[in-house]
Amino acid sequence: MTEQPTRDRKLLGRLLGPAGPELSCDQCFEELDRYVELELAGADTDAAIPGMRAHLQGCSACAEDHESLRALLVEQGR
Ligand SMILES: [Zn+2]
């Protein structure tokens, strides 16, 4: 058997962790408004809300929320 158990890879990823602290979906949702405002203002979002970008890259549900909120704010800003 040369099959690689994905379970081990997941465990390894959990032990090593992401590059920064990762947020849960709840935390992500709570910070989303602020994150998008900072992003549109050109601020350093990674420093302001560590782990947010990593979560958005790994979580399609939150990434969709982020996209639609940003689109909304961009429209309102005009
Ligand atoms: Zn999420």
PDB file of the backbone (N, CA, C, O) and the ligand in Angstrom, with CONECT records:
HET     ZN  A 101       1
ATOM      1  N   MET A   1       0.834  -1.203   0.000  1.00  0.00           N
ATOM      2  CA  MET A   1       0.000   0.000   0.000  1.00  0.00           C
ATOM      3  C   MET A   1       0.882   1.273   0.000  1.00  0.00           C
ATOM      4  O   MET A   1       1.644   1.510   0.937  1.00  0.00           O
ATOM      5  N   THR A   2       0.763   2.061  -1.045  1.00  0.00           N
ATOM      6  CA  THR A   2       1.517   3.309  -1.094  1.00  0.00           C
ATOM      7  C   THR A   2       0.598   4.508  -0.846  1.00  0.00           C
ATOM      8  O   THR A   2       1.010   5.666  -0.910  1.00  0.00           O
ATOM      9  N   GLU A   3      -0.646   4.182  -0.565  1.00  0.00           N
ATOM     10  CA  GLU A   3      -1.645   5.240  -0.373  1.00  0.00           C
ATOM     11  C   GLU A   3      -1.305   6.113   0.838  1.00  0.00           C
ATOM     12  O   GLU A   3      -1.032   5.611   1.929  1.00  0.00           O
ATOM     13  N   GLN A   4      -1.328   7.402   0.622  1.00  0.00           N
ATOM     14  CA  GLN A   4      -0.989   8.335   1.709  1.00  0.00           C
ATOM     15  C   GLN A   4      -2.262   8.688   2.476  1.00  0.00           C
ATOM     16  O   GLN A   4      -3.183   9.267   1.902  1.00  0.00           O
ATOM     17  N   PRO A   5      -2.326   8.354   3.741  1.00  0.00           N
ATOM     18  CA  PRO A   5      -3.516   8.715   4.521  1.00  0.00           C
ATOM     19  C   PRO A   5      -3.592  10.235   4.717  1.00  0.00           C
ATOM     20  O   PRO A   5      -2.666  10.858   5.237  1.00  0.00           O
ATOM     21  N   THR A   6      -4.707  10.807   4.290  1.00  0.00           N
ATOM     22  CA  THR A   6      -4.845  12.263   4.385  1.00  0.00           C
ATOM     23  C   THR A   6      -4.956  12.704   5.835  1.00  0.00           C
ATOM     24  O   THR A   6      -4.687  13.855   6.178  1.00  0.00           O
ATOM     25  N   ARG A   7      -5.361  11.755   6.681  1.00  0.00           N
ATOM     26  CA  ARG A   7      -5.518  12.068   8.099  1.00  0.00           C
ATOM     27  C   ARG A   7      -4.196  12.571   8.696  1.00  0.00           C
ATOM     28  O   ARG A   7      -4.172  13.516   9.486  1.00  0.00           O
ATOM     29  N   ASP A   8      -3.092  11.909   8.294  1.00  0.00           N
ATOM     30  CA  ASP A   8      -1.789  12.297   8.818  1.00  0.00           C
ATOM     31  C   ASP A   8      -1.395  13.692   8.363  1.00  0.00           C
ATOM     32  O   ASP A   8      -0.815  14.467   9.123  1.00  0.00           O
ATOM     33  N   ARG A   9      -1.718  14.001   7.116  1.00  0.00           N
ATOM     34  CA  ARG A   9      -1.338  15.315   6.597  1.00  0.00           C
ATOM     35  C   ARG A   9      -2.116  16.415   7.312  1.00  0.00           C
ATOM     36  O   ARG A   9      -1.582  17.486   7.600  1.00  0.00           O
ATOM     37  N   LYS A  10      -3.365  16.136   7.587  1.00  0.00           N
ATOM     38  CA  LYS A  10      -4.171  17.126   8.320  1.00  0.00           C
ATOM     39  C   LYS A  10      -3.601  17.348   9.708  1.00  0.00           C
ATOM     40  O   LYS A  10      -3.510  18.478  10.189  1.00  0.00           O
ATOM     41  N   LEU A  11      -3.223  16.258  10.336  1.00  0.00           N
ATOM     42  CA  LEU A  11      -2.677  16.350  11.687  1.00  0.00           C
ATOM     43  C   LEU A  11      -1.384  17.151  11.663  1.00  0.00           C
ATOM     44  O   LEU A  11      -1.144  17.987  12.534  1.00  0.00           O
ATOM     45  N   LEU A  12      -0.562  16.893  10.669  1.00  0.00           N
ATOM     46  CA  LEU A  12       0.701  17.606  10.532  1.00  0.00           C
ATOM     47  C   LEU A  12       0.447  19.098  10.362  1.00  0.00           C
ATOM     48  O   LEU A  12       1.119  19.924  10.980  1.00  0.00           O
ATOM     49  N   GLY A  13      -0.529  19.439   9.520  1.00  0.00           N
ATOM     50  CA  GLY A  13      -0.855  20.834   9.306  1.00  0.00           C
ATOM     51  C   GLY A  13      -1.319  21.499  10.581  1.00  0.00           C
ATOM     52  O   GLY A  13      -1.045  22.675  10.819  1.00  0.00           O
ATOM     53  N   ARG A  14      -2.028  20.735  11.403  1.00  0.00           N
ATOM     54  CA  ARG A  14      -2.527  21.298  12.647  1.00  0.00           C
ATOM     55  C   ARG A  14      -1.382  21.540  13.635  1.00  0.00           C
ATOM     56  O   ARG A  14      -1.378  22.517  14.383  1.00  0.00           O
ATOM     57  N   LEU A  15      -0.418  20.626  13.613  1.00  0.00           N
ATOM     58  CA  LEU A  15       0.715  20.767  14.518  1.00  0.00           C
ATOM     59  C   LEU A  15       1.593  21.942  14.117  1.00  0.00           C
ATOM     60  O   LEU A  15       2.037  22.728  14.954  1.00  0.00           O
ATOM     61  N   LEU A  16       1.834  22.041  12.802  1.00  0.00           N
ATOM     62  CA  LEU A  16       2.682  23.132  12.331  1.00  0.00           C
ATOM     63  C   LEU A  16       1.933  24.451  12.382  1.00  0.00           C
ATOM     64  O   LEU A  16       2.517  25.498  12.662  1.00  0.00           O
ATOM     65  N   GLY A  17       0.663  24.394  12.116  1.00  0.00           N
ATOM     66  CA  GLY A  17      -0.168  25.592  12.135  1.00  0.00           C
ATOM     67  C   GLY A  17       0.033  26.426  10.891  1.00  0.00           C
ATOM     68  O   GLY A  17       0.986  26.215  10.140  1.00  0.00           O
ATOM     69  N   PRO A  18      -0.870  27.382  10.667  1.00  0.00           N
ATOM     70  CA  PRO A  18      -0.720  28.310   9.559  1.00  0.00           C
ATOM     71  C   PRO A  18       0.409  29.294   9.837  1.00  0.00           C
ATOM     72  O   PRO A  18       1.002  29.285  10.916  1.00  0.00           O
ATOM     73  N   ALA A  19       0.699  30.138   8.863  1.00  0.00           N
ATOM     74  CA  ALA A  19       1.796  31.091   9.008  1.00  0.00           C
ATOM     75  C   ALA A  19       1.566  32.015  10.207  1.00  0.00           C
ATOM     76  O   ALA A  19       2.501  32.393  10.913  1.00  0.00           O
ATOM     77  N   GLY A  20       0.312  32.360  10.411  1.00  0.00           N
ATOM     78  CA  GLY A  20      -0.014  33.226  11.551  1.00  0.00           C
ATOM     79  C   GLY A  20      -1.140  32.585  12.337  1.00  0.00           C
ATOM     80  O   GLY A  20      -1.578  31.484  12.002  1.00  0.00           O
ATOM     81  N   PRO A  21      -1.612  33.249  13.367  1.00  0.00           N
ATOM     82  CA  PRO A  21      -2.762  32.743  14.102  1.00  0.00           C
ATOM     83  C   PRO A  21      -3.996  32.760  13.205  1.00  0.00           C
ATOM     84  O   PRO A  21      -4.260  33.746  12.517  1.00  0.00           O
ATOM     85  N   GLU A  22      -4.740  31.676  13.217  1.00  0.00           N
ATOM     86  CA  GLU A  22      -5.917  31.660  12.341  1.00  0.00           C
ATOM     87  C   GLU A  22      -7.182  31.904  13.135  1.00  0.00           C
ATOM     88  O   GLU A  22      -7.319  31.476  14.281  1.00  0.00           O
ATOM     89  N   LEU A  23      -8.109  32.609  12.488  1.00  0.00           N
ATOM     90  CA  LEU A  23      -9.362  32.942  13.152  1.00  0.00           C
ATOM     91  C   LEU A  23     -10.386  31.846  12.916  1.00  0.00           C
ATOM     92  O   LEU A  23     -10.292  31.088  11.951  1.00  0.00           O
ATOM     93  N   SER A  24     -11.353  31.771  13.795  1.00  0.00           N
ATOM     94  CA  SER A  24     -12.510  30.922  13.541  1.00  0.00           C
ATOM     95  C   SER A  24     -13.479  31.707  12.665  1.00  0.00           C
ATOM     96  O   SER A  24     -13.310  32.911  12.473  1.00  0.00           O
ATOM     97  N   CYS A  25     -14.491  31.030  12.136  1.00  0.00           N
ATOM     98  CA  CYS A  25     -15.478  31.708  11.290  1.00  0.00           C
ATOM     99  C   CYS A  25     -16.220  32.796  12.083  1.00  0.00           C
ATOM    100  O   CYS A  25     -16.533  33.854  11.537  1.00  0.00           O
ATOM    101  N   ASP A  26     -16.498  32.538  13.354  1.00  0.00           N
ATOM    102  CA  ASP A  26     -17.179  33.541  14.185  1.00  0.00           C
ATOM    103  C   ASP A  26     -16.337  34.796  14.325  1.00  0.00           C
ATOM    104  O   ASP A  26     -16.831  35.913  14.172  1.00  0.00           O
ATOM    105  N   GLN A  27     -15.064  34.599  14.618  1.00  0.00           N
ATOM    106  CA  GLN A  27     -14.164  35.742  14.768  1.00  0.00           C
ATOM    107  C   GLN A  27     -14.017  36.476  13.453  1.00  0.00           C
ATOM    108  O   GLN A  27     -13.977  37.706  13.405  1.00  0.00           O
ATOM    109  N   CYS A  28     -13.937  35.698  12.390  1.00  0.00           N
ATOM    110  CA  CYS A  28     -13.808  36.266  11.055  1.00  0.00           C
ATOM    111  C   CYS A  28     -15.017  37.157  10.753  1.00  0.00           C
ATOM    112  O   CYS A  28     -14.872  38.270  10.248  1.00  0.00           O
ATOM    113  N   PHE A  29     -16.190  36.655  11.065  1.00  0.00           N
ATOM    114  CA  PHE A  29     -17.425  37.384  10.808  1.00  0.00           C
ATOM    115  C   PHE A  29     -17.472  38.673  11.616  1.00  0.00           C
ATOM    116  O   PHE A  29     -17.898  39.714  11.116  1.00  0.00           O
ATOM    117  N   GLU A  30     -17.030  38.597  12.872  1.00  0.00           N
ATOM    118  CA  GLU A  30     -17.044  39.777  13.738  1.00  0.00           C
ATOM    119  C   GLU A  30     -16.108  40.873  13.238  1.00  0.00           C
ATOM    120  O   GLU A  30     -16.388  42.062  13.390  1.00  0.00           O
ATOM    121  N   GLU A  31     -15.013  40.462  12.651  1.00  0.00           N
ATOM    122  CA  GLU A  31     -13.995  41.435  12.239  1.00  0.00           C
ATOM    123  C   GLU A  31     -14.132  41.867  10.783  1.00  0.00           C
ATOM    124  O   GLU A  31     -13.396  42.734  10.311  1.00  0.00           O
ATOM    125  N   LEU A  32     -15.080  41.255  10.080  1.00  0.00           N
ATOM    126  CA  LEU A  32     -15.146  41.445   8.632  1.00  0.00           C
ATOM    127  C   LEU A  32     -15.364  42.911   8.228  1.00  0.00           C
ATOM    128  O   LEU A  32     -14.716  43.410   7.308  1.00  0.00           O
ATOM    129  N   ASP A  33     -16.274  43.587   8.919  1.00  0.00           N
ATOM    130  CA  ASP A  33     -16.533  45.005   8.612  1.00  0.00           C
ATOM    131  C   ASP A  33     -15.256  45.830   8.714  1.00  0.00           C
ATOM    132  O   ASP A  33     -14.894  46.593   7.819  1.00  0.00           O
ATOM    133  N   ARG A  34     -14.592  45.635   9.857  1.00  0.00           N
ATOM    134  CA  ARG A  34     -13.389  46.406  10.138  1.00  0.00           C
ATOM    135  C   ARG A  34     -12.294  46.048   9.128  1.00  0.00           C
ATOM    136  O   ARG A  34     -11.557  46.911   8.650  1.00  0.00           O
ATOM    137  N   TYR A  35     -12.213  44.778   8.827  1.00  0.00           N
ATOM    138  CA  TYR A  35     -11.184  44.312   7.898  1.00  0.00           C
ATOM    139  C   TYR A  35     -11.350  44.956   6.527  1.00  0.00           C
ATOM    140  O   TYR A  35     -10.385  45.443   5.938  1.00  0.00           O
ATOM    141  N   VAL A  36     -12.574  44.952   6.028  1.00  0.00           N
ATOM    142  CA  VAL A  36     -12.826  45.515   4.703  1.00  0.00           C
ATOM    143  C   VAL A  36     -12.579  47.019   4.689  1.00  0.00           C
ATOM    144  O   VAL A  36     -12.046  47.561   3.721  1.00  0.00           O
ATOM    145  N   GLU A  37     -12.973  47.691   5.777  1.00  0.00           N
ATOM    146  CA  GLU A  37     -12.732  49.139   5.852  1.00  0.00           C
ATOM    147  C   GLU A  37     -11.240  49.450   5.836  1.00  0.00           C
ATOM    148  O   GLU A  37     -10.790  50.373   5.157  1.00  0.00           O
ATOM    149  N   LEU A  38     -10.487  48.668   6.594  1.00  0.00           N
ATOM    150  CA  LEU A  38      -9.033  48.854   6.618  1.00  0.00           C
ATOM    151  C   LEU A  38      -8.438  48.572   5.234  1.00  0.00           C
ATOM    152  O   LEU A  38      -7.558  49.285   4.750  1.00  0.00           O
ATOM    153  N   GLU A  39      -8.944  47.529   4.633  1.00  0.00           N
ATOM    154  CA  GLU A  39      -8.458  47.117   3.316  1.00  0.00           C
ATOM    155  C   GLU A  39      -8.698  48.224   2.288  1.00  0.00           C
ATOM    156  O   GLU A  39      -7.815  48.553   1.497  1.00  0.00           O
ATOM    157  N   LEU A  40      -9.897  48.789   2.311  1.00  0.00           N
ATOM    158  CA  LEU A  40     -10.233  49.844   1.360  1.00  0.00           C
ATOM    159  C   LEU A  40      -9.452  51.118   1.652  1.00  0.00           C
ATOM    160  O   LEU A  40      -9.204  51.922   0.754  1.00  0.00           O
ATOM    161  N   ALA A  41      -9.066  51.298   2.911  1.00  0.00           N
ATOM    162  CA  ALA A  41      -8.288  52.474   3.297  1.00  0.00           C
ATOM    163  C   ALA A  41      -6.810  52.285   2.990  1.00  0.00           C
ATOM    164  O   ALA A  41      -6.011  53.209   3.144  1.00  0.00           O
ATOM    165  N   GLY A  42      -6.451  51.075   2.553  1.00  0.00           N
ATOM    166  CA  GLY A  42      -5.068  50.799   2.210  1.00  0.00           C
ATOM    167  C   GLY A  42      -4.204  50.530   3.428  1.00  0.00           C
ATOM    168  O   GLY A  42      -2.980  50.641   3.359  1.00  0.00           O
ATOM    169  N   ALA A  43      -4.833  50.174   4.550  1.00  0.00           N
ATOM    170  CA  ALA A  43      -4.091  49.911   5.783  1.00  0.00           C
ATOM    171  C   ALA A  43      -3.475  48.516   5.746  1.00  0.00           C
ATOM    172  O   ALA A  43      -3.789  47.701   4.879  1.00  0.00           O
ATOM    173  N   ASP A  44      -2.592  48.262   6.709  1.00  0.00           N
ATOM    174  CA  ASP A  44      -1.950  46.956   6.806  1.00  0.00           C
ATOM    175  C   ASP A  44      -2.881  46.004   7.558  1.00  0.00           C
ATOM    176  O   ASP A  44      -2.854  45.916   8.785  1.00  0.00           O
ATOM    177  N   THR A  45      -3.694  45.306   6.794  1.00  0.00           N
ATOM    178  CA  THR A  45      -4.716  44.455   7.402  1.00  0.00           C
ATOM    179  C   THR A  45      -4.107  43.267   8.143  1.00  0.00           C
ATOM    180  O   THR A  45      -4.670  42.792   9.129  1.00  0.00           O
ATOM    181  N   ASP A  46      -2.969  42.793   7.674  1.00  0.00           N
ATOM    182  CA  ASP A  46      -2.312  41.659   8.345  1.00  0.00           C
ATOM    183  C   ASP A  46      -1.885  42.025   9.757  1.00  0.00           C
ATOM    184  O   ASP A  46      -1.979  41.217  10.680  1.00  0.00           O
ATOM    185  N   ALA A  47      -1.417  43.256   9.909  1.00  0.00           N
ATOM    186  CA  ALA A  47      -0.973  43.710  11.227  1.00  0.00           C
ATOM    187  C   ALA A  47      -2.177  44.027  12.112  1.00  0.00           C
ATOM    188  O   ALA A  47      -2.156  43.775  13.316  1.00  0.00           O
ATOM    189  N   ALA A  48      -3.219  44.581  11.505  1.00  0.00           N
ATOM    190  CA  ALA A  48      -4.396  44.992  12.278  1.00  0.00           C
ATOM    191  C   ALA A  48      -5.187  43.778  12.752  1.00  0.00           C
ATOM    192  O   ALA A  48      -5.592  43.714  13.913  1.00  0.00           O
ATOM    193  N   ILE A  49      -5.408  42.814  11.859  1.00  0.00           N
ATOM    194  CA  ILE A  49      -6.178  41.627  12.196  1.00  0.00           C
ATOM    195  C   ILE A  49      -5.413  40.392  11.733  1.00  0.00           C
ATOM    196  O   ILE A  49      -5.688  39.861  10.657  1.00  0.00           O
ATOM    197  N   PRO A  50      -4.461  39.935  12.533  1.00  0.00           N
ATOM    198  CA  PRO A  50      -3.643  38.783  12.145  1.00  0.00           C
ATOM    199  C   PRO A  50      -4.495  37.530  11.951  1.00  0.00           C
ATOM    200  O   PRO A  50      -5.394  37.253  12.745  1.00  0.00           O
ATOM    201  N   GLY A  51      -4.209  36.782  10.900  1.00  0.00           N
ATOM    202  CA  GLY A  51      -4.913  35.527  10.683  1.00  0.00           C
ATOM    203  C   GLY A  51      -6.133  35.655   9.792  1.00  0.00           C
ATOM    204  O   GLY A  51      -6.665  34.660   9.300  1.00  0.00           O
ATOM    205  N   MET A  52      -6.572  36.891   9.588  1.00  0.00           N
ATOM    206  CA  MET A  52      -7.788  37.112   8.806  1.00  0.00           C
ATOM    207  C   MET A  52      -7.592  36.702   7.352  1.00  0.00           C
ATOM    208  O   MET A  52      -8.417  35.992   6.776  1.00  0.00           O
ATOM    209  N   ARG A  53      -6.500  37.155   6.776  1.00  0.00           N
ATOM    210  CA  ARG A  53      -6.264  36.855   5.366  1.00  0.00           C
ATOM    211  C   ARG A  53      -6.098  35.345   5.163  1.00  0.00           C
ATOM    212  O   ARG A  53      -6.600  34.783   4.190  1.00  0.00           O
ATOM    213  N   ALA A  54      -5.396  34.704   6.082  1.00  0.00           N
ATOM    214  CA  ALA A  54      -5.197  33.261   5.993  1.00  0.00           C
ATOM    215  C   ALA A  54      -6.539  32.540   6.058  1.00  0.00           C
ATOM    216  O   ALA A  54      -6.767  31.561   5.348  1.00  0.00           O
ATOM    217  N   HIS A  55      -7.416  33.034   6.913  1.00  0.00           N
ATOM    218  CA  HIS A  55      -8.723  32.399   7.032  1.00  0.00           C
ATOM    219  C   HIS A  55      -9.535  32.585   5.754  1.00  0.00           C
ATOM    220  O   HIS A  55     -10.189  31.650   5.291  1.00  0.00           O
ATOM    221  N   LEU A  56      -9.497  33.779   5.188  1.00  0.00           N
ATOM    222  CA  LEU A  56     -10.253  34.046   3.965  1.00  0.00           C
ATOM    223  C   LEU A  56      -9.742  33.189   2.811  1.00  0.00           C
ATOM    224  O   LEU A  56     -10.511  32.771   1.946  1.00  0.00           O
ATOM    225  N   GLN A  57      -8.449  32.937   2.810  1.00  0.00           N
ATOM    226  CA  GLN A  57      -7.884  32.106   1.746  1.00  0.00           C
ATOM    227  C   GLN A  57      -8.289  30.649   1.906  1.00  0.00           C
ATOM    228  O   GLN A  57      -8.395  29.914   0.924  1.00  0.00           O
ATOM    229  N   GLY A  58      -8.516  30.234   3.154  1.00  0.00           N
ATOM    230  CA  GLY A  58      -8.804  28.833   3.389  1.00  0.00           C
ATOM    231  C   GLY A  58     -10.277  28.525   3.571  1.00  0.00           C
ATOM    232  O   GLY A  58     -10.663  27.357   3.615  1.00  0.00           O
ATOM    233  N   CYS A  59     -11.107  29.555   3.678  1.00  0.00           N
ATOM    234  CA  CYS A  59     -12.529  29.356   3.970  1.00  0.00           C
ATOM    235  C   CYS A  59     -13.368  30.041   2.898  1.00  0.00           C
ATOM    236  O   CYS A  59     -13.460  31.268   2.868  1.00  0.00           O
ATOM    237  N   SER A  60     -13.979  29.250   2.019  1.00  0.00           N
ATOM    238  CA  SER A  60     -14.702  29.833   0.884  1.00  0.00           C
ATOM    239  C   SER A  60     -15.956  30.567   1.330  1.00  0.00           C
ATOM    240  O   SER A  60     -16.369  31.530   0.683  1.00  0.00           O
ATOM    241  N   ALA A  61     -16.571  30.129   2.427  1.00  0.00           N
ATOM    242  CA  ALA A  61     -17.781  30.787   2.920  1.00  0.00           C
ATOM    243  C   ALA A  61     -17.468  32.218   3.350  1.00  0.00           C
ATOM    244  O   ALA A  61     -18.168  33.155   2.965  1.00  0.00           O
ATOM    245  N   CYS A  62     -16.420  32.381   4.145  1.00  0.00           N
ATOM    246  CA  CYS A  62     -16.037  33.707   4.612  1.00  0.00           C
ATOM    247  C   CYS A  62     -15.468  34.535   3.460  1.00  0.00           C
ATOM    248  O   CYS A  62     -15.652  35.752   3.415  1.00  0.00           O
ATOM    249  N   ALA A  63     -14.793  33.891   2.552  1.00  0.00           N
ATOM    250  CA  ALA A  63     -14.238  34.607   1.403  1.00  0.00           C
ATOM    251  C   ALA A  63     -15.369  35.222   0.576  1.00  0.00           C
ATOM    252  O   ALA A  63     -15.238  36.332   0.059  1.00  0.00           O
ATOM    253  N   GLU A  64     -16.472  34.495   0.456  1.00  0.00           N
ATOM    254  CA  GLU A  64     -17.629  35.022  -0.283  1.00  0.00           C
ATOM    255  C   GLU A  64     -18.239  36.212   0.439  1.00  0.00           C
ATOM    256  O   GLU A  64     -18.578  37.219  -0.183  1.00  0.00           O
ATOM    257  N   ASP A  65     -18.379  36.093   1.759  1.00  0.00           N
ATOM    258  CA  ASP A  65     -18.880  37.214   2.562  1.00  0.00           C
ATOM    259  C   ASP A  65     -17.983  38.433   2.385  1.00  0.00           C
ATOM    260  O   ASP A  65     -18.451  39.560   2.226  1.00  0.00           O
ATOM    261  N   HIS A  66     -16.713  38.178   2.417  1.00  0.00           N
ATOM    262  CA  HIS A  66     -15.726  39.247   2.283  1.00  0.00           C
ATOM    263  C   HIS A  66     -15.864  39.932   0.929  1.00  0.00           C
ATOM    264  O   HIS A  66     -15.865  41.160   0.845  1.00  0.00           O
ATOM    265  N   GLU A  67     -15.979  39.147  -0.113  1.00  0.00           N
ATOM    266  CA  GLU A  67     -16.101  39.700  -1.463  1.00  0.00           C
ATOM    267  C   GLU A  67     -17.346  40.564  -1.608  1.00  0.00           C
ATOM    268  O   GLU A  67     -17.292  41.665  -2.156  1.00  0.00           O
ATOM    269  N   SER A  68     -18.466  40.053  -1.113  1.00  0.00           N
ATOM    270  CA  SER A  68     -19.721  40.787  -1.295  1.00  0.00           C
ATOM    271  C   SER A  68     -19.757  42.047  -0.434  1.00  0.00           C
ATOM    272  O   SER A  68     -20.291  43.073  -0.854  1.00  0.00           O
ATOM    273  N   LEU A  69     -19.185  41.969   0.777  1.00  0.00           N
ATOM    274  CA  LEU A  69     -19.150  43.157   1.635  1.00  0.00           C
ATOM    275  C   LEU A  69     -18.241  44.217   1.032  1.00  0.00           C
ATOM    276  O   LEU A  69     -18.551  45.408   1.066  1.00  0.00           O
ATOM    277  N   ARG A  70     -17.137  43.781   0.488  1.00  0.00           N
ATOM    278  CA  ARG A  70     -16.208  44.741  -0.112  1.00  0.00           C
ATOM    279  C   ARG A  70     -16.841  45.409  -1.335  1.00  0.00           C
ATOM    280  O   ARG A  70     -16.712  46.615  -1.542  1.00  0.00           O
ATOM    281  N   ALA A  71     -17.522  44.599  -2.130  1.00  0.00           N
ATOM    282  CA  ALA A  71     -18.200  45.145  -3.304  1.00  0.00           C
ATOM    283  C   ALA A  71     -19.249  46.170  -2.893  1.00  0.00           C
ATOM    284  O   ALA A  71     -19.410  47.207  -3.538  1.00  0.00           O
ATOM    285  N   LEU A  72     -19.961  45.864  -1.806  1.00  0.00           N
ATOM    286  CA  LEU A  72     -20.993  46.769  -1.301  1.00  0.00           C
ATOM    287  C   LEU A  72     -20.380  48.095  -0.850  1.00  0.00           C
ATOM    288  O   LEU A  72     -20.874  49.168  -1.197  1.00  0.00           O
ATOM    289  N   LEU A  73     -19.306  48.008  -0.080  1.00  0.00           N
ATOM    290  CA  LEU A  73     -18.670  49.212   0.448  1.00  0.00           C
ATOM    291  C   LEU A  73     -18.041  50.045  -0.671  1.00  0.00           C
ATOM    292  O   LEU A  73     -18.068  51.275  -0.631  1.00  0.00           O
ATOM    293  N   VAL A  74     -17.484  49.373  -1.652  1.00  0.00           N
ATOM    294  CA  VAL A  74     -16.891  50.097  -2.781  1.00  0.00           C
ATOM    295  C   VAL A  74     -17.969  50.872  -3.520  1.00  0.00           C
ATOM    296  O   VAL A  74     -17.751  52.012  -3.930  1.00  0.00           O
ATOM    297  N   GLU A  75     -19.123  50.257  -3.690  1.00  0.00           N
ATOM    298  CA  GLU A  75     -20.232  50.945  -4.364  1.00  0.00           C
ATOM    299  C   GLU A  75     -20.733  52.131  -3.558  1.00  0.00           C
ATOM    300  O   GLU A  75     -20.997  53.207  -4.095  1.00  0.00           O
ATOM    301  N   GLN A  76     -20.857  51.908  -2.249  1.00  0.00           N
ATOM    302  CA  GLN A  76     -21.337  52.987  -1.378  1.00  0.00           C
ATOM    303  C   GLN A  76     -20.353  54.134  -1.312  1.00  0.00           C
ATOM    304  O   GLN A  76     -20.746  55.284  -1.115  1.00  0.00           O
ATOM    305  N   GLY A  77     -19.081  53.832  -1.474  1.00  0.00           N
ATOM    306  CA  GLY A  77     -18.049  54.845  -1.362  1.00  0.00           C
ATOM    307  C   GLY A  77     -18.001  55.778  -2.560  1.00  0.00           C
ATOM    308  O   GLY A  77     -17.292  56.784  -2.551  1.00  0.00           O
ATOM    309  N   ARG A  78     -18.765  55.433  -3.595  1.00  0.00           N
ATOM    310  CA  ARG A  78     -18.724  56.260  -4.785  1.00  0.00           C
ATOM    311  C   ARG A  78     -19.784  57.330  -4.792  1.00  0.00           C
ATOM    312  O   ARG A  78     -19.869  58.108  -5.742  1.00  0.00           O
TER     313      ARG A  78
HETATM  314 ZN    ZN A 101     -14.688  30.979   7.774  1.00  0.00          ZN2+
END
